């Protein structure tokens, strides 16, 4: 079993949900990690971003490409 790496940072919760849905649909193994911490009321999210997606290294390029395509589409309605 391949070790998971931090594949890409995520900007916000909506992006995280969308990426999670796409990766699940494509059968890409992954884990979504949020920087939200209830003890600090999300303080780290303002400094580090919403969170990140981790996955086996063999999927990193594909995940980065998916996220890049979504961000381009979001910026060009």
VENGI-V259828 format. One record per run of one state. SS is the DSSP state (@ for helix, = for strand, . for the rest). FROM is the first residue (numbers start at 1). TO is the last residue. If there is no record, write none. Layout:
ss=SS from=FROM to=TO
ss=SS from=FROM to=TO
//
This chain:
ss=. from=1 to=3
ss== from=4 to=10
ss=. from=11 to=12
ss=@ from=13 to=25
ss=. from=26 to=30
ss== from=31 to=34
ss=. from=35 to=37
ss=@ from=38 to=40
ss=. from=41 to=42
ss=@ from=43 to=48
ss=. from=49 to=50
ss== from=51 to=56
ss=@ from=57 to=75
ss=. from=76 to=77
//
